[in-house]
Amino acid sequence: MELNSIKRNRFFLAIAVYLTVGLYLFYIVYSTPLLGIYLKEDKGQWQITDPYYKDWAAKHQIAAGDIVLTIDGIQTELVPNIMYDFVIRAANDLTIKKPDGQILDVQINPLDIPQQFYSVLVVPFCYYLLTLLIVLYLYLTQKNTTLLNILILFMLTVSLAYISIGSSGRLNSVGIIVNRSSMLLCLVLLLRFLKSYFSFLNINWLFFNNIKVLYIMPLLAFFLSVLGIVYPSTHNLYSNIILGLFLFLLMMILIILIVSYFKYRAPQIKVLLISIIIPFLPFLFLYALPEILFHRFILSADLCSLFLMLIPYSFIFTQLTERMFDMEYLITRLRYYISFAFVFSVWLLVGLYWLANHILTVVEMVEIFFFAFISLTVLFFIKEKLDYRQRKVLFSTKGDYIHQLYTTIDKIGKAFKIEDLLEKFSREVALHLELNHVDVLTYDYQSQQLISKNESIDSLHNHVDSAIVELLQLGEIKKIDTCYLAFIHQDAHYKRILVLGHNNSINLKEEELLWLELLLLYLNNFIDNTKMIEGLIEELKQMKQSDGNQLPWLNKLLWLRFEEEKYQLAQELHDTNLQEQLHIAREVDVLIHTKDSTDIQSKLVKVHEQMIASMHDLRSYCENLKPPLLDTLGLNAALEKLLQKVISRADFVLNHSIDRLYLEDERLNLMIYRLFQELLNNALKHSYATSVEIHLIERMDGFEITYSDNGVGCDLNDIMQSDSMGIKGIQERVKAFNGQFHINSCIHQGMSIQITVSEGSDTLDYDAHSG
């Protein structure tokens, strides 16, 4: 956990630096327009030889031979870079003297030169935001992998190198330092990425292993940049040195990839080689080499750098078949969306063209088509995400997840021993999720150690912390470093955990996680049922080996219990619903023999209402006997419905809380429900309270129920000697499950009850006393 916190802090520090530096560089670019006006000195005067933006120069009557007097109010010869660079790189205003002596005061606005405004501000800003969004997406969805962390830093560094070109071209100090340092840093990070990627592919690295030594180069670029700022005359020299180091690292990367490809013939290396060579070719041959050799580039750095933007994104798409980034799924879904969106957009366009009486122009039809096409594609994507989040609808490039879930359940459900069940389950998970390492760990609560029968994947177990295992809950799947942990089953002594791993990295899609989550819920029930079957079989074997095959005392006990329950059921039905039915029958009999038919309709309506009320009572009585939600939606849903019914009938304020329990003994769920029924019925009928509290609390070895009210209370001695207020029934239920029962009450001082049940207890710890 502490390591993850450190990684998270480093990530957000990198994002903070990226945002701060990037926004400052954009401010510099916007505040000072880039000009690129070349000069020469002639008898102490600085003449224009070649303006870079010729259309802009012609618009402001600037031509070759004009003399530049001041730049931003400073005399030309006093501007630091002019004496060594002979270029007006950036300025907000110029004072120019024409050959005829006319003086021009030229005010420059960033929007005056649209081509440079878009190339060094708009396009870099879009790339800057796109990189930020992709980095955040990768971090939030693919956490804690070395490859991913390096790739994120590489993308951020390439983005900073690109967006700093504009401010570096203006000779801004921060822009120069960021541009030159990040140029070399991105290549060092690329080398680290390649080394980690080769390890991921199990390919030998052909270069020296200590890549971190190369971080000296970005540091050297930083110091050379600072020296160039302090001593402007050395600016071009240091610039060429840094470009030379850049070419050295680039050639090193290309040589490593070329040699590795011819040695191992791995298709992944071929794709990486192509994705690096193609974007770098324009920068290499059209800017870097001409600038070093001839001090004159063919294409500017900002134009050549547009191709370099493809490198980080090409790396993402090279992982199509890898677990690090599953782009195949996204591509297949996008193709699916586009197919439907295209057909419907064409249909919509034809319909609009026909309804508009053929007055739509070609341009309008194209605009409508693209608007509908893009809107529908986005809508399909959003709908699929909502389907998954709200309705748990599954999608897959491999087929129907629901069908695969049914077939998997059918296969593992045929096992009659827990060991066979877990073995089949592991095999099906490994086959479906295409994983090399699937193991079931058993956590012993007594020794607090993890036990595994598979000794071949002990490396995965090193990532499993017992503290994390103890916190896992039913249906929970957690990613830890290079593996996933999933909760399988828990009893009083052991907890079973599923461990998933794949080489050095693993990333499961949301659909695969949901498939696994549902399968784990079924498996948990299978283990419970299998344990029950094993227990019954063992008990039958013992009975068969004993002297008598029958247990007459057990049969007698069951017969007496059944008779008692039938008597109570008959008595309650006789006193409630049967009396209502008899009353309705008498009402109907009166209506049959009545001779006055004036108000018979209203009387029939009243009888009908009585019948409906009686049926509702009977239905509620059946639900009390067998709560339907208990088997379908579980204990919590059944208790919530019971509490809502009590709230609607009660004259008191009911405060309650219900913890989610994971009990091995399913009978305890029914027992808890009956205890809630008895306690709340007692509160409704006998307490006369204004405030009632009831809470279900999870404990490590079972559960606890606490009840309290501010009602009339009772005498405990009378309670213990009678069956009034249902207390005896509550005691008997708690005693049957070896629980503890504590009651505290006095007349006119309310009542408090505490019930504690430990699952799997072998002792009969039963107590009822006055506190």
FENNOR-V283637 format. One record per residue. PSI is psi in whole degrees, 0 to 359 (* if undefined). NEAR is the number of other C-alpha atoms within 12 Angstrom. Layout:
# FENNOR-V283637
psi=PSI near=NEAR
psi=PSI near=NEAR
This chain:
# FENNOR-V283637
psi=318 near=16
psi=322 near=8
psi=317 near=12
psi=322 near=16
psi=320 near=13
psi=315 near=13
psi=319 near=21
psi=319 near=20
psi=321 near=14
psi=320 near=18
psi=311 near=27
psi=332 near=21
psi=317 near=15
psi=319 near=27
psi=321 near=29
psi=316 near=16
psi=316 near=20
psi=314 near=33
psi=315 near=25
psi=308 near=16
psi=316 near=29
psi=313 near=40
psi=324 near=26
psi=318 near=25
psi=321 near=40
psi=325 near=35
psi=318 near=24
psi=316 near=33
psi=319 near=41
psi=325 near=32
psi=337 near=24
psi=108 near=36
psi=141 near=38
psi=132 near=42
psi=302 near=38
psi=48 near=30
psi=117 near=36
psi=140 near=30
psi=165 near=32
psi=151 near=27
psi=131 near=24
psi=104 near=15
psi=45 near=9
psi=1 near=15
psi=147 near=22
psi=109 near=34
psi=146 near=33
psi=130 near=31
psi=321 near=25
psi=104 near=23
psi=133 near=28
psi=313 near=27
psi=90 near=25
psi=324 near=21
psi=318 near=17
psi=319 near=26
psi=317 near=26
psi=323 near=15
psi=324 near=14
psi=16 near=23
psi=36 near=22
psi=128 near=34
psi=166 near=29
psi=140 near=25
psi=343 near=26
psi=152 near=33
psi=129 near=36
psi=118 near=44
psi=311 near=33
psi=151 near=28
psi=115 near=33
psi=40 near=25
psi=0 near=20
psi=136 near=18
psi=142 near=20
psi=316 near=31
psi=346 near=29
psi=351 near=17
psi=126 near=26
psi=315 near=25
psi=345 near=29
psi=321 near=32
psi=337 near=23
psi=338 near=23
psi=329 near=27
psi=34 near=27
psi=132 near=34
psi=103 near=41
psi=314 near=33
psi=145 near=35
psi=156 near=34
psi=334 near=29
psi=149 near=27
psi=146 near=33
psi=118 near=28
psi=139 near=35
psi=123 near=26
psi=160 near=23
psi=332 near=18
psi=6 near=11
psi=354 near=12
psi=138 near=16
psi=127 near=19
psi=132 near=23
psi=107 near=22
psi=118 near=26
psi=129 near=20
psi=131 near=26
psi=142 near=23
psi=328 near=29
psi=354 near=23
psi=335 near=24
psi=83 near=28
psi=321 near=20
psi=320 near=23
psi=331 near=32
psi=317 near=27
psi=322 near=23
psi=329 near=30
psi=0 near=42
psi=301 near=36
psi=306 near=22
psi=313 near=26
psi=324 near=37
psi=321 near=30
psi=317 near=22
psi=321 near=32
psi=312 near=34
psi=318 near=24
psi=317 near=20
psi=317 near=35
psi=315 near=30
psi=317 near=19
psi=320 near=25
psi=315 near=34
psi=319 near=25
psi=314 near=16
psi=319 near=30
psi=319 near=28
psi=334 near=18
psi=340 near=21
psi=67 near=31
psi=155 near=33
psi=47 near=32
psi=140 near=33
psi=316 near=28
psi=316 near=37
psi=317 near=40
psi=318 near=30
psi=319 near=33
psi=322 near=38
psi=313 near=41
psi=322 near=39
psi=315 near=37
psi=317 near=45
psi=320 near=42
psi=317 near=43
psi=319 near=43
psi=316 near=44
psi=320 near=49
psi=322 near=41
psi=312 near=47
psi=344 near=50
psi=356 near=44
psi=317 near=43
psi=312 near=49
psi=328 near=40
psi=321 near=36
psi=337 near=39
psi=3 near=34
psi=31 near=40
psi=136 near=32
psi=311 near=29
psi=319 near=34
psi=319 near=36
psi=313 near=39
psi=313 near=39
psi=317 near=42
psi=311 near=43
psi=322 near=47
psi=316 near=39
psi=332 near=42
psi=313 near=45
psi=325 near=38
psi=321 near=42
psi=326 near=39
psi=324 near=43
psi=317 near=37
psi=325 near=38
psi=320 near=42
psi=317 near=39
psi=320 near=33
psi=315 near=32
psi=319 near=39
psi=315 near=32
psi=324 near=27
psi=322 near=33
psi=319 near=28
psi=321 near=20
psi=325 near=27
psi=1 near=26
psi=42 near=15
psi=136 near=22
psi=137 near=23
psi=127 near=29
psi=5 near=24
psi=173 near=21
psi=147 near=15
psi=332 near=17
psi=73 near=14
psi=334 near=24
psi=339 near=20
psi=329 near=16
psi=349 near=27
psi=350 near=25
psi=327 near=17
psi=311 near=31
psi=324 near=32
psi=320 near=24
psi=319 near=26
psi=323 near=34
psi=312 near=30
psi=322 near=23
psi=323 near=31
psi=318 near=36
psi=318 near=27
psi=321 near=22
psi=329 near=30
psi=319 near=27
psi=319 near=16
psi=89 near=17
psi=333 near=24
psi=338 near=19
psi=4 near=22
psi=309 near=32
psi=324 near=26
psi=311 near=23
psi=327 near=29
psi=318 near=37
psi=324 near=26
psi=315 near=25
psi=321 near=35
psi=323 near=34
psi=316 near=25
psi=322 near=29
psi=314 near=35
psi=325 near=26
psi=311 near=21
psi=320 near=28
psi=314 near=32
psi=324 near=22
psi=316 near=23
psi=316 near=33
psi=318 near=30
psi=318 near=21
psi=315 near=29
psi=320 near=38
psi=313 near=25
psi=318 near=21
psi=322 near=27
psi=315 near=25
psi=337 near=15
psi=319 near=17
psi=342 near=21
psi=34 near=16
psi=129 near=21
psi=330 near=21
psi=322 near=30
psi=323 near=33
psi=316 near=23
psi=318 near=24
psi=318 near=34
psi=314 near=32
psi=318 near=23
psi=340 near=27
psi=317 near=36
psi=311 near=27
psi=312 near=23
psi=333 near=27
psi=341 near=32
psi=312 near=25
psi=317 near=26
psi=323 near=33
psi=311 near=33
psi=339 near=24
psi=345 near=27
psi=302 near=27
psi=304 near=35
psi=313 near=25
psi=324 near=21
psi=321 near=25
psi=317 near=26
psi=319 near=17
psi=359 near=13
psi=33 near=17
psi=120 near=16
psi=157 near=22
psi=312 near=22
psi=145 near=20
psi=162 near=27
psi=324 near=35
psi=326 near=36
psi=317 near=28
psi=329 near=27
psi=343 near=37
psi=326 near=30
psi=328 near=27
psi=339 near=35
psi=338 near=36
psi=340 near=26
psi=306 near=34
psi=323 near=37
psi=330 near=31
psi=329 near=26
psi=324 near=34
psi=317 near=31
psi=346 near=24
psi=350 near=28
psi=27 near=27
psi=322 near=21
psi=8 near=18
psi=160 near=27
psi=347 near=32
psi=315 near=36
psi=112 near=32
psi=81 near=27
psi=340 near=25
psi=320 near=23
psi=313 near=27
psi=321 near=20
psi=316 near=19
psi=322 near=19
psi=319 near=25
psi=320 near=25
psi=324 near=18
psi=315 near=23
psi=314 near=27
psi=322 near=26
psi=311 near=19
psi=318 near=24
psi=322 near=28
psi=313 near=24
psi=313 near=19
psi=325 near=23
psi=319 near=28
psi=316 near=24
psi=316 near=18
psi=319 near=23
psi=318 near=29
psi=317 near=20
psi=316 near=18
psi=320 near=21
psi=322 near=21
psi=318 near=14
psi=329 near=12
psi=10 near=14
psi=39 near=11
psi=29 near=15
psi=357 near=13
psi=134 near=20
psi=168 near=15
psi=319 near=13
psi=316 near=11
psi=322 near=17
psi=319 near=25
psi=318 near=19
psi=317 near=16
psi=318 near=24
psi=310 near=28
psi=324 near=22
psi=314 near=22
psi=320 near=26
psi=310 near=28
psi=319 near=23
psi=317 near=21
psi=322 near=27
psi=314 near=27
psi=320 near=21
psi=317 near=21
psi=319 near=23
psi=314 near=26
psi=319 near=18
psi=319 near=17
psi=320 near=26
psi=319 near=20
psi=322 near=15
psi=319 near=17
psi=316 near=22
psi=316 near=15
psi=325 near=12
psi=357 near=12
psi=41 near=21
psi=133 near=21
psi=141 near=30
psi=151 near=29
psi=149 near=31
psi=348 near=21
psi=348 near=19
psi=201 near=15
psi=116 near=18
psi=323 near=27
psi=315 near=23
psi=318 near=16
psi=326 near=26
psi=316 near=31
psi=314 near=18
psi=322 near=18
psi=315 near=30
psi=320 near=29
psi=323 near=20
psi=311 near=25
psi=340 near=33
psi=353 near=29
psi=358 near=21
psi=145 near=24
psi=359 near=24
psi=147 near=23
psi=322 near=29
psi=316 near=20
psi=322 near=19
psi=313 near=33
psi=325 near=36
psi=315 near=26
psi=320 near=27
psi=313 near=37
psi=319 near=35
psi=318 near=25
psi=320 near=30
psi=315 near=37
psi=321 near=25
psi=315 near=17
psi=319 near=27
psi=0 near=29
psi=51 near=24
psi=145 near=27
psi=330 near=26
psi=113 near=32
psi=123 near=39
psi=150 near=41
psi=119 near=41
psi=144 near=37
psi=122 near=35
psi=119 near=34
psi=117 near=22
psi=327 near=22
psi=312 near=12
psi=347 near=12
psi=44 near=18
psi=155 near=22
psi=135 near=32
psi=135 near=24
psi=143 near=22
psi=348 near=17
psi=104 near=20
psi=356 near=15
psi=348 near=13
psi=43 near=23
psi=337 near=21
psi=328 near=21
psi=326 near=32
psi=337 near=36
psi=338 near=15
psi=354 near=24
psi=118 near=36
psi=135 near=24
psi=328 near=25
psi=321 near=15
psi=321 near=24
psi=318 near=38
psi=331 near=28
psi=345 near=20
psi=136 near=28
psi=170 near=27
psi=129 near=34
psi=1 near=28
psi=137 near=27
psi=125 near=33
psi=137 near=30
psi=128 near=32
psi=111 near=30
psi=248 near=31
psi=19 near=33
psi=167 near=35
psi=144 near=37
psi=137 near=42
psi=140 near=44
psi=130 near=38
psi=301 near=43
psi=156 near=39
psi=139 near=37
psi=196 near=29
psi=338 near=24
psi=331 near=21
psi=158 near=25
psi=125 near=33
psi=134 near=38
psi=137 near=43
psi=131 near=47
psi=126 near=43
psi=132 near=44
psi=158 near=36
psi=104 near=29
psi=236 near=26
psi=354 near=29
psi=156 near=34
psi=140 near=36
psi=115 near=36
psi=139 near=35
psi=165 near=26
psi=322 near=25
psi=321 near=30
psi=322 near=33
psi=319 near=31
psi=318 near=28
psi=314 near=35
psi=321 near=40
psi=315 near=28
psi=319 near=30
psi=323 near=40
psi=323 near=36
psi=316 near=26
psi=317 near=27
psi=322 near=41
psi=317 near=37
psi=322 near=29
psi=318 near=32
psi=318 near=33
psi=312 near=28
psi=321 near=25
psi=319 near=25
psi=321 near=25
psi=318 near=20
psi=316 near=18
psi=320 near=18
psi=318 near=16
psi=319 near=14
psi=319 near=16
psi=320 near=14
psi=319 near=15
psi=322 near=17
psi=317 near=13
psi=321 near=16
psi=322 near=15
psi=325 near=14
psi=345 near=12
psi=175 near=12
psi=319 near=9
psi=140 near=11
psi=348 near=13
psi=155 near=15
psi=83 near=16
psi=325 near=11
psi=326 near=10
psi=319 near=11
psi=318 near=12
psi=318 near=13
psi=316 near=13
psi=320 near=14
psi=315 near=14
psi=322 near=14
psi=318 near=14
psi=317 near=14
psi=321 near=14
psi=317 near=14
psi=320 near=15
psi=320 near=14
psi=313 near=14
psi=320 near=15
psi=315 near=20
psi=319 near=15
psi=315 near=15
psi=319 near=18
psi=322 near=21
psi=319 near=16
psi=343 near=14
psi=275 near=20
psi=323 near=28
psi=321 near=21
psi=321 near=19
psi=318 near=25
psi=320 near=25
psi=318 near=19
psi=316 near=18
psi=320 near=27
psi=319 near=18
psi=321 near=15
psi=317 near=23
psi=320 near=22
psi=318 near=15
psi=319 near=18
psi=325 near=23
psi=320 near=15
psi=2 near=12
psi=146 near=14
psi=346 near=10
psi=112 near=12
psi=15 near=14
psi=315 near=11
psi=27 near=13
psi=327 near=19
psi=315 near=13
psi=324 near=13
psi=323 near=22
psi=322 near=21
psi=319 near=17
psi=317 near=18
psi=320 near=26
psi=318 near=19
psi=322 near=16
psi=321 near=24
psi=317 near=25
psi=316 near=18
psi=321 near=19
psi=320 near=24
psi=322 near=20
psi=320 near=16
psi=318 near=20
psi=321 near=23
psi=317 near=17
psi=322 near=19
psi=319 near=20
psi=320 near=17
psi=325 near=22
psi=323 near=27
psi=320 near=20
psi=91 near=18
psi=118 near=29
psi=327 near=23
psi=340 near=21
psi=320 near=28
psi=331 near=18
psi=308 near=12
psi=353 near=15
psi=175 near=24
psi=315 near=32
psi=317 near=27
psi=319 near=22
psi=318 near=29
psi=322 near=36
psi=318 near=27
psi=318 near=25
psi=316 near=32
psi=321 near=31
psi=321 near=18
psi=319 near=20
psi=318 near=28
psi=321 near=23
psi=336 near=14
psi=340 near=17
psi=152 near=24
psi=3 near=18
psi=166 near=23
psi=124 near=25
psi=116 near=28
psi=130 near=22
psi=159 near=27
psi=143 near=21
psi=115 near=26
psi=151 near=21
psi=122 near=22
psi=149 near=27
psi=90 near=35
psi=137 near=33
psi=321 near=29
psi=108 near=28
psi=338 near=22
psi=334 near=19
psi=330 near=31
psi=314 near=33
psi=321 near=28
psi=316 near=33
psi=318 near=40
psi=317 near=38
psi=323 near=32
psi=317 near=39
psi=317 near=40
psi=311 near=34
psi=315 near=30
psi=318 near=40
psi=325 near=43
psi=322 near=27
psi=319 near=33
psi=321 near=39
psi=319 near=29
psi=326 near=22
psi=341 near=24
psi=326 near=31
psi=41 near=26
psi=160 near=27
psi=345 near=20
psi=130 near=26
psi=138 near=35
psi=137 near=32
psi=134 near=33
psi=139 near=32
psi=118 near=32
psi=130 near=25
psi=137 near=22
psi=164 near=20
psi=324 near=22
psi=16 near=25
psi=229 near=32
psi=170 near=32
psi=136 near=33
psi=126 near=38
psi=135 near=34
psi=142 near=36
psi=148 near=35
psi=166 near=36
psi=35 near=27
psi=205 near=29
psi=343 near=24
psi=194 near=28
psi=171 near=29
psi=120 near=23
psi=327 near=28
psi=320 near=18
psi=322 near=17
psi=317 near=27
psi=342 near=23
psi=4 near=13
psi=174 near=14
psi=14 near=17
psi=152 near=20
psi=14 near=29
psi=6 near=26
psi=320 near=34
psi=319 near=25
psi=321 near=25
psi=317 near=38
psi=316 near=35
psi=320 near=25
psi=315 near=29
psi=319 near=34
psi=324 near=26
psi=333 near=22
psi=25 near=32
psi=38 near=25
psi=175 near=35
psi=137 near=33
psi=123 near=36
psi=131 near=31
psi=141 near=34
psi=119 near=27
psi=148 near=30
psi=156 near=22
psi=132 near=18
psi=17 near=16
psi=21 near=19
psi=189 near=29
psi=144 near=39
psi=138 near=34
psi=137 near=36
psi=125 near=34
psi=128 near=41
psi=128 near=38
psi=127 near=40
psi=120 near=31
psi=134 near=32
psi=9 near=21
psi=140 near=22
psi=1 near=13
psi=153 near=15
psi=86 near=17
psi=95 near=21
psi=130 near=23
psi=141 near=22
psi=120 near=28
psi=169 near=20
psi=128 near=20
psi=* near=15
